[in-house]
Amino acid sequence: MQELELRDIYEIMTVPLWRTPWFVAGVVVVLLITGILLWYFLKKRAFAVKVVSPFEQALTDLKQLQKNELSSPKLLYIQLTSLLKRYIESVYELSLMGTTDDEMMETLQRSDSVPEEIVTQLDRLLHGVVLIKFANQKVADGHMKKAVIECIELIKTIESSIQNKKRAAN
């Protein structure tokens, strides 16, 4: 009898790369690392706080106050004085938030860091705002808009004064 040759029934097949255990494990590791990095950067970005200077914050608040139609002169008075106290407190590092307007003016007059010109302008502005507080609605409307504009000018004056001091120090 003739000897029969043994032959493979199928040709040798190679396993595709994407079906190998090492490839699957690599994809899982890459997806895990990508997920962790994505989570980290999104978390970091969510808690990132944009730092706004006191000057920019005060101007933003005043522009918002200017856009809103205030129905009450007393409300305007409270918001303007509170805004001015916060701004001056942050710029000159004085404690003003729990004080009355008169106490604030006394503190500013005693302070060596606040220029006399700014104290005078602030005193004039606060006096005008107090008059708005007790005026009737028709008279107060025009004065309220004017007070907000004067407050913006005062804050710009304070900022330019601070910038001049910084330039002089350098």
C-alpha positions as CSV (number, residue, x, y, z in Angstrom):
1,M,0.0,0.0,0.0
2,Q,1.0,3.4,-0.7
3,E,1.7,5.6,2.2
4,L,-0.7,8.3,2.6
5,E,0.6,11.7,3.2
6,L,-0.8,13.5,6.1
7,R,-1.8,16.9,5.3
8,D,-3.3,19.7,7.4
9,I,-7.0,20.1,6.8
10,Y,-6.7,23.9,7.3
11,E,-4.0,26.3,6.7
12,I,-2.3,27.9,9.7
13,M,-4.3,30.9,10.6
14,T,-3.0,33.9,12.4
15,V,-5.1,35.5,15.1
16,P,-5.9,39.1,14.3
17,L,-4.2,41.7,16.5
18,W,-7.5,43.0,17.9
19,R,-8.4,39.6,19.2
20,T,-5.2,39.0,21.2
21,P,-5.5,39.3,25.0
22,W,-2.6,41.9,25.1
23,F,-4.4,44.2,22.7
24,V,-7.7,44.0,24.7
25,A,-5.8,44.7,27.9
26,G,-4.0,47.6,26.3
27,V,-7.2,49.2,25.1
28,V,-8.7,48.8,28.6
29,V,-5.6,50.5,30.2
30,V,-5.7,53.4,27.6
31,L,-9.5,53.9,28.2
32,L,-8.9,53.9,32.0
33,I,-6.1,56.4,31.8
34,T,-8.1,58.7,29.4
35,G,-11.1,58.5,31.7
36,I,-9.0,59.4,34.8
37,L,-7.3,62.3,33.0
38,L,-10.6,63.6,31.7
39,W,-12.2,63.4,35.1
40,Y,-9.1,65.2,36.7
41,F,-9.1,68.1,34.2
42,L,-12.9,68.6,34.3
43,K,-12.8,68.6,38.1
44,K,-9.9,71.1,38.1
45,R,-11.7,73.3,35.6
46,A,-14.9,73.2,37.6
47,F,-13.3,74.5,40.7
48,A,-11.1,77.1,39.0
49,V,-12.2,80.5,40.1
50,K,-11.6,83.5,38.0
51,V,-9.9,86.1,40.0
52,V,-11.4,89.5,39.4
53,S,-9.8,92.7,40.7
54,P,-11.8,94.8,43.2
55,F,-11.8,97.6,40.5
56,E,-13.3,95.3,37.9
57,Q,-15.8,93.9,40.4
58,A,-17.0,97.3,41.5
59,L,-17.4,98.5,37.9
60,T,-19.3,95.4,37.0
61,D,-21.6,95.8,40.0
62,L,-22.2,99.5,39.3
63,K,-23.0,98.8,35.6
64,Q,-25.4,96.1,36.7
65,L,-27.0,98.6,39.2
66,Q,-27.2,101.2,36.4
67,K,-29.0,98.7,34.1
68,N,-31.6,97.7,36.8
69,E,-34.4,100.2,37.2
70,L,-34.4,100.7,41.0
71,S,-37.8,101.4,42.3
72,S,-36.7,102.5,45.7
73,P,-34.1,105.3,46.5
74,K,-33.5,103.6,49.8
75,L,-32.5,100.4,48.0
76,L,-30.1,102.4,45.8
77,Y,-28.6,104.1,48.9
78,I,-28.0,100.7,50.6
79,Q,-26.4,99.1,47.5
80,L,-24.2,102.1,46.6
81,T,-22.8,102.5,50.1
82,S,-22.3,98.8,50.5
83,L,-20.5,98.6,47.2
84,L,-18.3,101.6,48.0
85,K,-17.4,100.2,51.4
86,R,-16.5,96.8,49.9
87,Y,-14.3,98.4,47.3
88,I,-12.5,100.9,49.6
89,E,-12.1,98.1,52.2
90,S,-10.4,95.8,49.7
91,V,-8.3,98.5,48.1
92,Y,-7.1,100.3,51.3
93,E,-7.3,97.3,53.6
94,L,-9.6,99.1,56.1
95,S,-12.5,97.5,58.0
96,L,-15.6,99.4,56.9
97,M,-18.4,97.0,56.4
98,G,-20.0,97.2,59.8
99,T,-19.7,101.0,60.0
100,T,-22.1,103.9,59.4
101,D,-21.3,106.4,56.7
102,D,-20.0,108.9,59.3
103,E,-17.8,106.3,60.9
104,M,-16.5,105.3,57.5
105,M,-15.6,109.0,56.8
106,E,-13.9,109.3,60.1
107,T,-11.9,106.2,59.4
108,L,-10.9,107.4,56.0
109,Q,-9.9,110.8,57.3
110,R,-7.7,109.2,59.9
111,S,-6.1,106.9,57.4
112,D,-2.8,107.9,55.9
113,S,-3.3,105.7,52.9
114,V,-6.4,107.4,51.5
115,P,-5.7,110.7,49.7
116,E,-7.6,113.8,50.9
117,E,-9.1,114.4,47.4
118,I,-10.8,111.0,47.5
119,V,-12.1,111.5,51.0
120,T,-13.6,114.8,49.8
121,Q,-15.2,113.3,46.7
122,L,-16.6,110.4,48.7
123,D,-18.0,112.7,51.4
124,R,-19.8,114.8,48.7
125,L,-21.1,111.6,47.0
126,L,-22.4,110.1,50.2
127,H,-24.1,113.4,51.2
128,G,-25.9,113.4,47.8
129,V,-26.9,109.8,48.1
130,V,-28.3,110.4,51.6
131,L,-30.5,113.2,50.1
132,I,-31.7,110.7,47.5
133,K,-32.7,108.4,50.2
134,F,-35.2,110.9,51.6
135,A,-36.3,112.5,48.4
136,N,-39.7,111.8,46.8
137,Q,-39.7,109.3,43.8
138,K,-39.9,111.8,41.0
139,V,-37.0,113.9,42.2
140,A,-35.0,110.9,43.1
141,D,-35.1,109.2,39.7
142,G,-32.7,111.7,38.0
143,H,-30.5,111.9,41.1
144,M,-30.2,108.1,41.4
145,K,-28.7,107.9,37.9
146,K,-26.4,110.7,38.5
147,A,-25.2,109.1,41.8
148,V,-24.4,105.9,40.1
149,I,-22.3,107.8,37.5
150,E,-20.6,109.8,40.2
151,C,-19.8,106.5,42.0
152,I,-18.2,105.1,38.8
153,E,-16.1,108.2,38.4
154,L,-15.0,108.0,42.1
155,I,-13.9,104.4,41.7
156,K,-12.0,105.2,38.5
157,T,-10.3,108.1,40.4
158,I,-9.4,105.8,43.3
159,E,-8.0,103.3,40.8
160,S,-5.9,105.9,38.9
161,S,-4.6,107.2,42.3
162,I,-3.5,103.7,43.2
163,Q,-1.9,103.1,39.8
164,N,0.0,106.5,40.2
165,K,1.3,105.4,43.6
166,K,2.5,102.1,42.2
167,R,4.3,103.9,39.3
168,A,5.9,106.4,41.7
169,A,7.1,103.5,43.9
170,N,8.7,101.8,40.9
